[in-house]
Every structure is written in C-alpha cells, then in structure tokens.
Amino acid sequence: MHNKLGKRLKELRVEKNLSQKALAEIIETNNSSVCDWECGRTEPSLDTVIKLCEFFDVTADYLLGISDY
C-alpha cells in the first residue's frame, strides 16, 4: 500500500519535534492511532484530517499527497 498520508504526517510531526504521543494529545486521540496512520494500517477520519491540517498549517491536498504544496 502506498502511504503518502502516513509519510507526510510523520515528516510534519518530526519537523515539529513531536512524539506520536504528543501529537495524539494535541489532536485528542491516542498514540496507537497516530502510529497506525503513519504505518498505513488505518486512515484518519475526515474530522481528524481537518485537525491535522489546521495544526500543521497545511492543506488537505498536501497531507493526503495530492499536491506537493
């Protein structure tokens, strides 16, 4: 499975020096969900995608791998 969302999410998280647990607390989920998204096992809900985009100040197209900016 090609996992652009997971790759982008991990890159953004690492750029902010956040652990999976810290990011999970910020977006009000658990760290196993963040791990699953980054590994491509599951995908976040639309509401969670919105929270991630707002937190990282990126577009959904970027986070989902549709565009590179």
mmJSON file of the N, C-alpha and C atoms, coordinates in Angstrom:
{"data_MODEL":{"atom_site":{
"group_PDB":["ATOM","ATOM","ATOM","ATOM","ATOM","ATOM","ATOM","ATOM","ATOM","ATOM","ATOM","ATOM","ATOM","ATOM","ATOM","ATOM","ATOM","ATOM","ATOM","ATOM","ATOM","ATOM","ATOM","ATOM","ATOM","ATOM","ATOM","ATOM","ATOM","ATOM","ATOM","ATOM","ATOM","ATOM","ATOM","ATOM","ATOM","ATOM","ATOM","ATOM","ATOM","ATOM","ATOM","ATOM","ATOM","ATOM","ATOM","ATOM","ATOM","ATOM","ATOM","ATOM","ATOM","ATOM","ATOM","ATOM","ATOM","ATOM","ATOM","ATOM","ATOM","ATOM","ATOM","ATOM","ATOM","ATOM","ATOM","ATOM","ATOM","ATOM","ATOM","ATOM","ATOM","ATOM","ATOM","ATOM","ATOM","ATOM","ATOM","ATOM","ATOM","ATOM","ATOM","ATOM","ATOM","ATOM","ATOM","ATOM","ATOM","ATOM","ATOM","ATOM","ATOM","ATOM","ATOM","ATOM","ATOM","ATOM","ATOM","ATOM","ATOM","ATOM","ATOM","ATOM","ATOM","ATOM","ATOM","ATOM","ATOM","ATOM","ATOM","ATOM","ATOM","ATOM","ATOM","ATOM","ATOM","ATOM","ATOM","ATOM","ATOM","ATOM","ATOM","ATOM","ATOM","ATOM","ATOM","ATOM","ATOM","ATOM","ATOM","ATOM","ATOM","ATOM","ATOM","ATOM","ATOM","ATOM","ATOM","ATOM","ATOM","ATOM","ATOM","ATOM","ATOM","ATOM","ATOM","ATOM","ATOM","ATOM","ATOM","ATOM","ATOM","ATOM","ATOM","ATOM","ATOM","ATOM","ATOM","ATOM","ATOM","ATOM","ATOM","ATOM","ATOM","ATOM","ATOM","ATOM","ATOM","ATOM","ATOM","ATOM","ATOM","ATOM","ATOM","ATOM","ATOM","ATOM","ATOM","ATOM","ATOM","ATOM","ATOM","ATOM","ATOM","ATOM","ATOM","ATOM","ATOM","ATOM","ATOM","ATOM","ATOM","ATOM","ATOM","ATOM","ATOM","ATOM","ATOM","ATOM","ATOM","ATOM","ATOM","ATOM","ATOM","ATOM","ATOM"],
"id":[1,2,3,4,5,6,7,8,9,10,11,12,13,14,15,16,17,18,19,20,21,22,23,24,25,26,27,28,29,30,31,32,33,34,35,36,37,38,39,40,41,42,43,44,45,46,47,48,49,50,51,52,53,54,55,56,57,58,59,60,61,62,63,64,65,66,67,68,69,70,71,72,73,74,75,76,77,78,79,80,81,82,83,84,85,86,87,88,89,90,91,92,93,94,95,96,97,98,99,100,101,102,103,104,105,106,107,108,109,110,111,112,113,114,115,116,117,118,119,120,121,122,123,124,125,126,127,128,129,130,131,132,133,134,135,136,137,138,139,140,141,142,143,144,145,146,147,148,149,150,151,152,153,154,155,156,157,158,159,160,161,162,163,164,165,166,167,168,169,170,171,172,173,174,175,176,177,178,179,180,181,182,183,184,185,186,187,188,189,190,191,192,193,194,195,196,197,198,199,200,201,202,203,204,205,206,207],
"type_symbol":["N","C","C","N","C","C","N","C","C","N","C","C","N","C","C","N","C","C","N","C","C","N","C","C","N","C","C","N","C","C","N","C","C","N","C","C","N","C","C","N","C","C","N","C","C","N","C","C","N","C","C","N","C","C","N","C","C","N","C","C","N","C","C","N","C","C","N","C","C","N","C","C","N","C","C","N","C","C","N","C","C","N","C","C","N","C","C","N","C","C","N","C","C","N","C","C","N","C","C","N","C","C","N","C","C","N","C","C","N","C","C","N","C","C","N","C","C","N","C","C","N","C","C","N","C","C","N","C","C","N","C","C","N","C","C","N","C","C","N","C","C","N","C","C","N","C","C","N","C","C","N","C","C","N","C","C","N","C","C","N","C","C","N","C","C","N","C","C","N","C","C","N","C","C","N","C","C","N","C","C","N","C","C","N","C","C","N","C","C","N","C","C","N","C","C","N","C","C","N","C","C","N","C","C","N","C","C"],
"label_atom_id":["N","CA","C","N","CA","C","N","CA","C","N","CA","C","N","CA","C","N","CA","C","N","CA","C","N","CA","C","N","CA","C","N","CA","C","N","CA","C","N","CA","C","N","CA","C","N","CA","C","N","CA","C","N","CA","C","N","CA","C","N","CA","C","N","CA","C","N","CA","C","N","CA","C","N","CA","C","N","CA","C","N","CA","C","N","CA","C","N","CA","C","N","CA","C","N","CA","C","N","CA","C","N","CA","C","N","CA","C","N","CA","C","N","CA","C","N","CA","C","N","CA","C","N","CA","C","N","CA","C","N","CA","C","N","CA","C","N","CA","C","N","CA","C","N","CA","C","N","CA","C","N","CA","C","N","CA","C","N","CA","C","N","CA","C","N","CA","C","N","CA","C","N","CA","C","N","CA","C","N","CA","C","N","CA","C","N","CA","C","N","CA","C","N","CA","C","N","CA","C","N","CA","C","N","CA","C","N","CA","C","N","CA","C","N","CA","C","N","CA","C","N","CA","C","N","CA","C","N","CA","C","N","CA","C","N","CA","C","N","CA","C"],
"label_alt_id":[null,null,null,null,null,null,null,null,null,null,null,null,null,null,null,null,null,null,null,null,null,null,null,null,null,null,null,null,null,null,null,null,null,null,null,null,null,null,null,null,null,null,null,null,null,null,null,null,null,null,null,null,null,null,null,null,null,null,null,null,null,null,null,null,null,null,null,null,null,null,null,null,null,null,null,null,null,null,null,null,null,null,null,null,null,null,null,null,null,null,null,null,null,null,null,null,null,null,null,null,null,null,null,null,null,null,null,null,null,null,null,null,null,null,null,null,null,null,null,null,null,null,null,null,null,null,null,null,null,null,null,null,null,null,null,null,null,null,null,null,null,null,null,null,null,null,null,null,null,null,null,null,null,null,null,null,null,null,null,null,null,null,null,null,null,null,null,null,null,null,null,null,null,null,null,null,null,null,null,null,null,null,null,null,null,null,null,null,null,null,null,null,null,null,null,null,null,null,null,null,null,null,null,null,null,null,null],
"label_comp_id":["MET","MET","MET","HIS","HIS","HIS","ASN","ASN","ASN","LYS","LYS","LYS","LEU","LEU","LEU","GLY","GLY","GLY","LYS","LYS","LYS","ARG","ARG","ARG","LEU","LEU","LEU","LYS","LYS","LYS","GLU","GLU","GLU","LEU","LEU","LEU","ARG","ARG","ARG","VAL","VAL","VAL","GLU","GLU","GLU","LYS","LYS","LYS","ASN","ASN","ASN","LEU","LEU","LEU","SER","SER","SER","GLN","GLN","GLN","LYS","LYS","LYS","ALA","ALA","ALA","LEU","LEU","LEU","ALA","ALA","ALA","GLU","GLU","GLU","ILE","ILE","ILE","ILE","ILE","ILE","GLU","GLU","GLU","THR","THR","THR","ASN","ASN","ASN","ASN","ASN","ASN","SER","SER","SER","SER","SER","SER","VAL","VAL","VAL","CYS","CYS","CYS","ASP","ASP","ASP","TRP","TRP","TRP","GLU","GLU","GLU","CYS","CYS","CYS","GLY","GLY","GLY","ARG","ARG","ARG","THR","THR","THR","GLU","GLU","GLU","PRO","PRO","PRO","SER","SER","SER","LEU","LEU","LEU","ASP","ASP","ASP","THR","THR","THR","VAL","VAL","VAL","ILE","ILE","ILE","LYS","LYS","LYS","LEU","LEU","LEU","CYS","CYS","CYS","GLU","GLU","GLU","PHE","PHE","PHE","PHE","PHE","PHE","ASP","ASP","ASP","VAL","VAL","VAL","THR","THR","THR","ALA","ALA","ALA","ASP","ASP","ASP","TYR","TYR","TYR","LEU","LEU","LEU","LEU","LEU","LEU","GLY","GLY","GLY","ILE","ILE","ILE","SER","SER","SER","ASP","ASP","ASP","TYR","TYR","TYR"],
"label_asym_id":["A","A","A","A","A","A","A","A","A","A","A","A","A","A","A","A","A","A","A","A","A","A","A","A","A","A","A","A","A","A","A","A","A","A","A","A","A","A","A","A","A","A","A","A","A","A","A","A","A","A","A","A","A","A","A","A","A","A","A","A","A","A","A","A","A","A","A","A","A","A","A","A","A","A","A","A","A","A","A","A","A","A","A","A","A","A","A","A","A","A","A","A","A","A","A","A","A","A","A","A","A","A","A","A","A","A","A","A","A","A","A","A","A","A","A","A","A","A","A","A","A","A","A","A","A","A","A","A","A","A","A","A","A","A","A","A","A","A","A","A","A","A","A","A","A","A","A","A","A","A","A","A","A","A","A","A","A","A","A","A","A","A","A","A","A","A","A","A","A","A","A","A","A","A","A","A","A","A","A","A","A","A","A","A","A","A","A","A","A","A","A","A","A","A","A","A","A","A","A","A","A","A","A","A","A","A","A"],
"label_entity_id":["1","1","1","1","1","1","1","1","1","1","1","1","1","1","1","1","1","1","1","1","1","1","1","1","1","1","1","1","1","1","1","1","1","1","1","1","1","1","1","1","1","1","1","1","1","1","1","1","1","1","1","1","1","1","1","1","1","1","1","1","1","1","1","1","1","1","1","1","1","1","1","1","1","1","1","1","1","1","1","1","1","1","1","1","1","1","1","1","1","1","1","1","1","1","1","1","1","1","1","1","1","1","1","1","1","1","1","1","1","1","1","1","1","1","1","1","1","1","1","1","1","1","1","1","1","1","1","1","1","1","1","1","1","1","1","1","1","1","1","1","1","1","1","1","1","1","1","1","1","1","1","1","1","1","1","1","1","1","1","1","1","1","1","1","1","1","1","1","1","1","1","1","1","1","1","1","1","1","1","1","1","1","1","1","1","1","1","1","1","1","1","1","1","1","1","1","1","1","1","1","1","1","1","1","1","1","1"],
"label_seq_id":[1,1,1,2,2,2,3,3,3,4,4,4,5,5,5,6,6,6,7,7,7,8,8,8,9,9,9,10,10,10,11,11,11,12,12,12,13,13,13,14,14,14,15,15,15,16,16,16,17,17,17,18,18,18,19,19,19,20,20,20,21,21,21,22,22,22,23,23,23,24,24,24,25,25,25,26,26,26,27,27,27,28,28,28,29,29,29,30,30,30,31,31,31,32,32,32,33,33,33,34,34,34,35,35,35,36,36,36,37,37,37,38,38,38,39,39,39,40,40,40,41,41,41,42,42,42,43,43,43,44,44,44,45,45,45,46,46,46,47,47,47,48,48,48,49,49,49,50,50,50,51,51,51,52,52,52,53,53,53,54,54,54,55,55,55,56,56,56,57,57,57,58,58,58,59,59,59,60,60,60,61,61,61,62,62,62,63,63,63,64,64,64,65,65,65,66,66,66,67,67,67,68,68,68,69,69,69],
"pdbx_PDB_ins_code":[null,null,null,null,null,null,null,null,null,null,null,null,null,null,null,null,null,null,null,null,null,null,null,null,null,null,null,null,null,null,null,null,null,null,null,null,null,null,null,null,null,null,null,null,null,null,null,null,null,null,null,null,null,null,null,null,null,null,null,null,null,null,null,null,null,null,null,null,null,null,null,null,null,null,null,null,null,null,null,null,null,null,null,null,null,null,null,null,null,null,null,null,null,null,null,null,null,null,null,null,null,null,null,null,null,null,null,null,null,null,null,null,null,null,null,null,null,null,null,null,null,null,null,null,null,null,null,null,null,null,null,null,null,null,null,null,null,null,null,null,null,null,null,null,null,null,null,null,null,null,null,null,null,null,null,null,null,null,null,null,null,null,null,null,null,null,null,null,null,null,null,null,null,null,null,null,null,null,null,null,null,null,null,null,null,null,null,null,null,null,null,null,null,null,null,null,null,null,null,null,null,null,null,null,null,null,null],
"Cartn_x":[0.844,0.0,0.881,0.574,1.307,0.704,1.534,1.015,1.567,1.098,1.579,1.152,-0.081,-0.552,0.348,0.647,1.494,2.875,3.442,4.779,4.763,3.779,3.685,3.433,2.551,2.239,3.485,4.243,5.469,6.466,6.629,7.555,7.16,5.874,5.4,5.586,5.296,5.437,6.892,7.794,9.219,9.758,9.305,9.733,9.407,8.319,7.92,8.46,9.331,9.93,8.885,7.827,6.768,6.841,6.579,6.413,5.007,4.773,3.424,2.46,2.912,2.056,1.708,2.696,2.446,1.454,1.621,0.686,-0.708,-0.777,-2.07,-2.794,-2.067,-2.686,-3.198,-2.433,-2.818,-4.112,-4.241,-5.436,-6.492,-6.281,-7.252,-7.565,-6.497,-6.631,-5.576,-5.31,-4.276,-3.086,-1.945,-0.723,-0.753,-1.521,-1.577,-2.282,-3.231,-3.875,-2.874,-2.08,-1.063,-0.091,0.334,1.241,0.586,-0.675,-1.386,-1.492,-1.738,-1.824,-0.478,0.575,1.908,2.366,1.955,2.345,1.404,0.301,-0.634,-1.609,-1.712,-2.653,-4.093,-4.286,-5.615,-5.485,-6.613,-6.625,-7.432,-7.037,-7.794,-9.143,-10.071,-11.383,-11.233,-12.267,-12.249,-12.058,-12.748,-12.589,-11.142,-10.49,-9.097,-8.173,-8.444,-7.653,-7.722,-8.9,-9.062,-8.235,-8.287,-7.484,-5.996,-5.545,-4.126,-3.729,-4.565,-4.27,-4.208,-5.133,-5.129,-3.903,-3.561,-2.409,-1.106,-0.923,0.328,0.299,-0.843,-0.999,-0.653,-1.267,-1.11,-2.494,-2.561,-3.836,-4.073,-5.323,-5.656,-5.003,-4.956,-4.303,-2.849,-2.162,-0.771,-0.695,-1.463,-1.402,-1.744,-2.701,-3.129,-2.237,-1.271,-0.35,-0.862,-1.917,-2.467,-1.621,-1.087,-0.195,1.048,2.054,3.315,3.471,2.398,2.448,1.103],
"Cartn_y":[-1.198,0.0,1.251,2.129,3.396,4.335,4.873,5.621,7.035,7.881,9.273,10.011,9.782,10.467,10.129,8.874,8.463,9.074,9.082,9.659,11.157,11.853,13.299,13.605,12.84,13.056,12.892,11.851,11.628,12.758,13.186,14.287,15.549,15.883,17.084,16.965,15.79,15.568,15.688,15.086,15.124,16.549,17.303,18.701,19.531,19.199,19.925,19.264,18.264,17.553,16.988,16.417,15.835,14.311,13.69,12.24,11.916,10.652,10.25,10.532,10.278,10.511,11.992,12.873,14.313,14.79,14.329,14.707,14.18,12.958,12.358,13.202,13.673,14.509,15.822,16.407,17.684,17.542,16.449,16.284,15.401,15.111,14.39,12.991,12.209,10.8,10.031,8.791,8.03,7.767,7.495,7.359,6.134,5.11,3.945,4.32,5.25,5.714,6.449,7.329,8.06,7.065,6.081,5.048,4.309,3.935,3.221,4.064,5.365,6.241,6.341,6.529,6.68,5.402,4.261,2.971,2.526,3.241,2.908,1.793,1.436,0.386,0.876,2.139,2.754,4.182,4.824,6.218,7.041,8.287,9.137,9.507,9.833,10.312,11.697,12.125,13.452,14.529,14.399,15.375,15.44,14.293,14.249,14.843,14.592,15.203,16.717,17.235,18.681,19.183,18.48,18.872,18.87,17.837,17.743,18.889,19.184,20.286,21.623,21.834,23.084,23.179,22.088,22.111,22.341,21.618,21.731,22.865,23.541,24.641,24.202,23.089,22.574,22.312,22.172,21.838,20.334,19.963,18.537,17.894,18.608,18.071,17.726,18.576,18.289,17.077,17.078,15.994,14.66,14.657,13.42,13.018,13.87,13.534,13.852,14.666,15.045,16.131,17.035,18.086,18.146,18.833,18.951,20.292,21.066,22.36,22.715],
"Cartn_z":[0.0,0.0,0.0,-0.925,-0.985,0.048,0.912,2.058,2.106,1.204,1.21,2.459,2.918,4.112,5.296,5.485,6.605,6.543,5.346,5.163,5.453,4.911,5.138,6.611,7.231,8.637,9.494,9.233,10.014,9.787,8.541,8.244,8.996,8.964,9.659,11.164,11.7,13.146,13.572,12.814,13.148,13.032,12.022,11.871,13.11,13.78,14.992,16.261,16.082,17.22,18.177,17.612,18.419,18.38,19.503,19.528,19.031,18.711,18.332,19.476,20.69,21.865,22.003,21.816,21.94,20.883,19.643,18.59,18.91,19.384,19.73,20.777,21.767,22.804,22.221,21.31,20.712,19.91,19.159,18.317,18.975,20.246,21.066,20.549,20.384,20.02,20.799,20.422,21.128,20.213,20.825,20.027,19.123,19.459,18.565,17.253,17.312,16.072,15.199,15.799,15.034,14.396,15.145,14.62,13.447,13.608,12.539,11.273,11.427,10.249,9.558,10.354,9.773,9.074,9.588,9.004,7.888,7.698,6.636,6.975,8.238,8.639,8.64,9.008,9.001,8.504,8.286,7.857,8.854,9.068,9.999,9.411,10.289,9.852,9.224,8.545,7.938,9.003,10.125,11.207,11.681,11.758,12.2,11.147,9.88,8.804,8.921,9.198,9.357,10.538,11.662,12.829,12.498,11.798,11.428,10.507,9.533,8.606,9.336,10.233,10.992,11.886,12.559,13.451,12.69,11.589,10.832,9.811,9.659,8.713,7.294,6.89,5.526,4.953,3.64,3.003,3.093,2.958,2.914,1.692,0.579,-0.625,-0.343,0.403,0.749,1.666,2.732,3.7,3.055,2.15,1.502,0.343,-0.011,-1.087,-2.476,-2.554,-3.849,-4.494,-3.668,-4.18,-3.317,-3.815,-3.081,-2.38,-2.295,-1.592,-1.037],
"occupancy":[1.0,1.0,1.0,1.0,1.0,1.0,1.0,1.0,1.0,1.0,1.0,1.0,1.0,1.0,1.0,1.0,1.0,1.0,1.0,1.0,1.0,1.0,1.0,1.0,1.0,1.0,1.0,1.0,1.0,1.0,1.0,1.0,1.0,1.0,1.0,1.0,1.0,1.0,1.0,1.0,1.0,1.0,1.0,1.0,1.0,1.0,1.0,1.0,1.0,1.0,1.0,1.0,1.0,1.0,1.0,1.0,1.0,1.0,1.0,1.0,1.0,1.0,1.0,1.0,1.0,1.0,1.0,1.0,1.0,1.0,1.0,1.0,1.0,1.0,1.0,1.0,1.0,1.0,1.0,1.0,1.0,1.0,1.0,1.0,1.0,1.0,1.0,1.0,1.0,1.0,1.0,1.0,1.0,1.0,1.0,1.0,1.0,1.0,1.0,1.0,1.0,1.0,1.0,1.0,1.0,1.0,1.0,1.0,1.0,1.0,1.0,1.0,1.0,1.0,1.0,1.0,1.0,1.0,1.0,1.0,1.0,1.0,1.0,1.0,1.0,1.0,1.0,1.0,1.0,1.0,1.0,1.0,1.0,1.0,1.0,1.0,1.0,1.0,1.0,1.0,1.0,1.0,1.0,1.0,1.0,1.0,1.0,1.0,1.0,1.0,1.0,1.0,1.0,1.0,1.0,1.0,1.0,1.0,1.0,1.0,1.0,1.0,1.0,1.0,1.0,1.0,1.0,1.0,1.0,1.0,1.0,1.0,1.0,1.0,1.0,1.0,1.0,1.0,1.0,1.0,1.0,1.0,1.0,1.0,1.0,1.0,1.0,1.0,1.0,1.0,1.0,1.0,1.0,1.0,1.0,1.0,1.0,1.0,1.0,1.0,1.0,1.0,1.0,1.0,1.0,1.0,1.0],
"B_iso_or_equiv":[0.0,0.0,0.0,0.0,0.0,0.0,0.0,0.0,0.0,0.0,0.0,0.0,0.0,0.0,0.0,0.0,0.0,0.0,0.0,0.0,0.0,0.0,0.0,0.0,0.0,0.0,0.0,0.0,0.0,0.0,0.0,0.0,0.0,0.0,0.0,0.0,0.0,0.0,0.0,0.0,0.0,0.0,0.0,0.0,0.0,0.0,0.0,0.0,0.0,0.0,0.0,0.0,0.0,0.0,0.0,0.0,0.0,0.0,0.0,0.0,0.0,0.0,0.0,0.0,0.0,0.0,0.0,0.0,0.0,0.0,0.0,0.0,0.0,0.0,0.0,0.0,0.0,0.0,0.0,0.0,0.0,0.0,0.0,0.0,0.0,0.0,0.0,0.0,0.0,0.0,0.0,0.0,0.0,0.0,0.0,0.0,0.0,0.0,0.0,0.0,0.0,0.0,0.0,0.0,0.0,0.0,0.0,0.0,0.0,0.0,0.0,0.0,0.0,0.0,0.0,0.0,0.0,0.0,0.0,0.0,0.0,0.0,0.0,0.0,0.0,0.0,0.0,0.0,0.0,0.0,0.0,0.0,0.0,0.0,0.0,0.0,0.0,0.0,0.0,0.0,0.0,0.0,0.0,0.0,0.0,0.0,0.0,0.0,0.0,0.0,0.0,0.0,0.0,0.0,0.0,0.0,0.0,0.0,0.0,0.0,0.0,0.0,0.0,0.0,0.0,0.0,0.0,0.0,0.0,0.0,0.0,0.0,0.0,0.0,0.0,0.0,0.0,0.0,0.0,0.0,0.0,0.0,0.0,0.0,0.0,0.0,0.0,0.0,0.0,0.0,0.0,0.0,0.0,0.0,0.0,0.0,0.0,0.0,0.0,0.0,0.0,0.0,0.0,0.0,0.0,0.0,0.0],
"pdbx_formal_charge":[null,null,null,null,null,null,null,null,null,null,null,null,null,null,null,null,null,null,null,null,null,null,null,null,null,null,null,null,null,null,null,null,null,null,null,null,null,null,null,null,null,null,null,null,null,null,null,null,null,null,null,null,null,null,null,null,null,null,null,null,null,null,null,null,null,null,null,null,null,null,null,null,null,null,null,null,null,null,null,null,null,null,null,null,null,null,null,null,null,null,null,null,null,null,null,null,null,null,null,null,null,null,null,null,null,null,null,null,null,null,null,null,null,null,null,null,null,null,null,null,null,null,null,null,null,null,null,null,null,null,null,null,null,null,null,null,null,null,null,null,null,null,null,null,null,null,null,null,null,null,null,null,null,null,null,null,null,null,null,null,null,null,null,null,null,null,null,null,null,null,null,null,null,null,null,null,null,null,null,null,null,null,null,null,null,null,null,null,null,null,null,null,null,null,null,null,null,null,null,null,null,null,null,null,null,null,null],
"auth_seq_id":[1,1,1,2,2,2,3,3,3,4,4,4,5,5,5,6,6,6,7,7,7,8,8,8,9,9,9,10,10,10,11,11,11,12,12,12,13,13,13,14,14,14,15,15,15,16,16,16,17,17,17,18,18,18,19,19,19,20,20,20,21,21,21,22,22,22,23,23,23,24,24,24,25,25,25,26,26,26,27,27,27,28,28,28,29,29,29,30,30,30,31,31,31,32,32,32,33,33,33,34,34,34,35,35,35,36,36,36,37,37,37,38,38,38,39,39,39,40,40,40,41,41,41,42,42,42,43,43,43,44,44,44,45,45,45,46,46,46,47,47,47,48,48,48,49,49,49,50,50,50,51,51,51,52,52,52,53,53,53,54,54,54,55,55,55,56,56,56,57,57,57,58,58,58,59,59,59,60,60,60,61,61,61,62,62,62,63,63,63,64,64,64,65,65,65,66,66,66,67,67,67,68,68,68,69,69,69],
"auth_comp_id":["MET","MET","MET","HIS","HIS","HIS","ASN","ASN","ASN","LYS","LYS","LYS","LEU","LEU","LEU","GLY","GLY","GLY","LYS","LYS","LYS","ARG","ARG","ARG","LEU","LEU","LEU","LYS","LYS","LYS","GLU","GLU","GLU","LEU","LEU","LEU","ARG","ARG","ARG","VAL","VAL","VAL","GLU","GLU","GLU","LYS","LYS","LYS","ASN","ASN","ASN","LEU","LEU","LEU","SER","SER","SER","GLN","GLN","GLN","LYS","LYS","LYS","ALA","ALA","ALA","LEU","LEU","LEU","ALA","ALA","ALA","GLU","GLU","GLU","ILE","ILE","ILE","ILE","ILE","ILE","GLU","GLU","GLU","THR","THR","THR","ASN","ASN","ASN","ASN","ASN","ASN","SER","SER","SER","SER","SER","SER","VAL","VAL","VAL","CYS","CYS","CYS","ASP","ASP","ASP","TRP","TRP","TRP","GLU","GLU","GLU","CYS","CYS","CYS","GLY","GLY","GLY","ARG","ARG","ARG","THR","THR","THR","GLU","GLU","GLU","PRO","PRO","PRO","SER","SER","SER","LEU","LEU","LEU","ASP","ASP","ASP","THR","THR","THR","VAL","VAL","VAL","ILE","ILE","ILE","LYS","LYS","LYS","LEU","LEU","LEU","CYS","CYS","CYS","GLU","GLU","GLU","PHE","PHE","PHE","PHE","PHE","PHE","ASP","ASP","ASP","VAL","VAL","VAL","THR","THR","THR","ALA","ALA","ALA","ASP","ASP","ASP","TYR","TYR","TYR","LEU","LEU","LEU","LEU","LEU","LEU","GLY","GLY","GLY","ILE","ILE","ILE","SER","SER","SER","ASP","ASP","ASP","TYR","TYR","TYR"],
"auth_asym_id":["A","A","A","A","A","A","A","A","A","A","A","A","A","A","A","A","A","A","A","A","A","A","A","A","A","A","A","A","A","A","A","A","A","A","A","A","A","A","A","A","A","A","A","A","A","A","A","A","A","A","A","A","A","A","A","A","A","A","A","A","A","A","A","A","A","A","A","A","A","A","A","A","A","A","A","A","A","A","A","A","A","A","A","A","A","A","A","A","A","A","A","A","A","A","A","A","A","A","A","A","A","A","A","A","A","A","A","A","A","A","A","A","A","A","A","A","A","A","A","A","A","A","A","A","A","A","A","A","A","A","A","A","A","A","A","A","A","A","A","A","A","A","A","A","A","A","A","A","A","A","A","A","A","A","A","A","A","A","A","A","A","A","A","A","A","A","A","A","A","A","A","A","A","A","A","A","A","A","A","A","A","A","A","A","A","A","A","A","A","A","A","A","A","A","A","A","A","A","A","A","A","A","A","A","A","A","A"],
"auth_atom_id":["N","CA","C","N","CA","C","N","CA","C","N","CA","C","N","CA","C","N","CA","C","N","CA","C","N","CA","C","N","CA","C","N","CA","C","N","CA","C","N","CA","C","N","CA","C","N","CA","C","N","CA","C","N","CA","C","N","CA","C","N","CA","C","N","CA","C","N","CA","C","N","CA","C","N","CA","C","N","CA","C","N","CA","C","N","CA","C","N","CA","C","N","CA","C","N","CA","C","N","CA","C","N","CA","C","N","CA","C","N","CA","C","N","CA","C","N","CA","C","N","CA","C","N","CA","C","N","CA","C","N","CA","C","N","CA","C","N","CA","C","N","CA","C","N","CA","C","N","CA","C","N","CA","C","N","CA","C","N","CA","C","N","CA","C","N","CA","C","N","CA","C","N","CA","C","N","CA","C","N","CA","C","N","CA","C","N","CA","C","N","CA","C","N","CA","C","N","CA","C","N","CA","C","N","CA","C","N","CA","C","N","CA","C","N","CA","C","N","CA","C","N","CA","C","N","CA","C","N","CA","C","N","CA","C","N","CA","C","N","CA","C"],
"pdbx_PDB_model_num":[1,1,1,1,1,1,1,1,1,1,1,1,1,1,1,1,1,1,1,1,1,1,1,1,1,1,1,1,1,1,1,1,1,1,1,1,1,1,1,1,1,1,1,1,1,1,1,1,1,1,1,1,1,1,1,1,1,1,1,1,1,1,1,1,1,1,1,1,1,1,1,1,1,1,1,1,1,1,1,1,1,1,1,1,1,1,1,1,1,1,1,1,1,1,1,1,1,1,1,1,1,1,1,1,1,1,1,1,1,1,1,1,1,1,1,1,1,1,1,1,1,1,1,1,1,1,1,1,1,1,1,1,1,1,1,1,1,1,1,1,1,1,1,1,1,1,1,1,1,1,1,1,1,1,1,1,1,1,1,1,1,1,1,1,1,1,1,1,1,1,1,1,1,1,1,1,1,1,1,1,1,1,1,1,1,1,1,1,1,1,1,1,1,1,1,1,1,1,1,1,1,1,1,1,1,1,1]
}}}
